[in-house]
């Protein structure tokens, strides 16, 4: 994400002698503004922008168009391309603002969370050298399904893709211009590369699994940049003229308006877990973005005037700064555990801080450096020290060494923070009364049966309809001692992830005889295999509790197949999830929707029941403390007890 034009202030052009004069296209600043607003809304978890991550895809197309347009324009003028000058201008444009943000973030963590800074050392280095996306892929760091505090610089993977493109693409263009000077051939070859990239995304993506690999990969995302590049070959900005017919202008504006409307609908309606995105949706977004860019780049477009209005233009000019600052501001100011729901005041403060920092960065860092500040500083330092200090050294290695020393200074004081919670440490706090199942009947998941008599009486729930949101029991009911009963859990099977394991000791007390099959990190996609194994071993009861979705989303097809395989079960109890991650609402919505299709299925609303109870959770906001585990167990036991009556 970055601003690719010559700087303009108040609508006037500022000449940069290092590059040819280029026509200002204010509508593109408006598109930048729309894109960065979508990304910020997505990172703030605003429901109307669940597809806000598409803003990055728009920026990719825009960058591909403007960079290629600039290179081709220079080639046509000089019949050559000064690669050193091109790369240095990119470095001056992008590196200083990013390094200031990285230094600020490192300082914040050094003062307030040193162990976290030590854990992020590899992230800082990979971001600085622009291979962060591959670092995340090779270290299996999910953009969508990771636990623990998110990295405050986790959004910079997209800049790595763009920088890799800027490094390689000029070389490709030079070869292409020498071998195939016809514009048509260049367009075909560029679109062929885009097709291969889109095909790689479709082939590598696995439905129902975490899509981070194809989301991060340069190979699977470069099609957007290449589609923008193809547009630059076909629609060079310098060749566009205001002199077109009224009919052509109407067609131009109508095409742009339709494309923009569909993009907005996609931002509103799509999400990162839909198969549609990876089987052509992101390609469609790129094509629509190219159409809108073509319209906004045309000097005769009326839509460009609307999108180039002053407020959008102001945001668009500073879009790069806003992008790099907003995410650390959000991550570093969000509470570790937050079950209170949307906090409008906090969101407004985060937005205000992001825009303020971006405005300061643009005025005091980006603009001065673009107009020669580094060159003047280098000359002064060289004169005083009598040493030729190269700009590359100043912009890259000095900040890199500072960050490296800063990160290493914390290693001796605290250990690196693991991205996931130590479940063994949590579960060691409980002493469940269990009899292990024969090891032959289980894999590496935890399967337990309970035969001990309970020391507490069961909580009785209202009989639910299908599907039903079950109200939580009163706190007095949760804490009350339960009378001794028979094995009310006999014939009950619970299948889940680490959350079900946290609650297992209390489920065992309240539902003696229950079979619990839990596994840390389990996904809904693995549930069918668990059901089949339990059924084959005679461990599948007539009442099945399923608590999955903590570790990531799934699709409706997977859930329907699972529930369909349980059509012989008397009651399926689906427990929805509370997890401070983007897939939470997707999971809960899907559970409610699909459960309505099966008469033997119902919903237990753990999400609403735990709202406002931060004390139920450990610092990751997911795994349960003793109080939360007990409450969770009573919530589920209430339903089963009523079913047993």
Order of alpha helices (4+ residues) and beta strands (2+ residues): beta-beta-alpha-alpha-alpha-alpha-alpha-alpha-alpha-alpha-alpha-alpha-alpha-alpha-alpha-alpha-alpha-alpha-alpha-alpha-alpha-alpha-beta-beta-alpha-beta-alpha-beta-alpha-beta-alpha-beta-alpha-beta-alpha-alpha
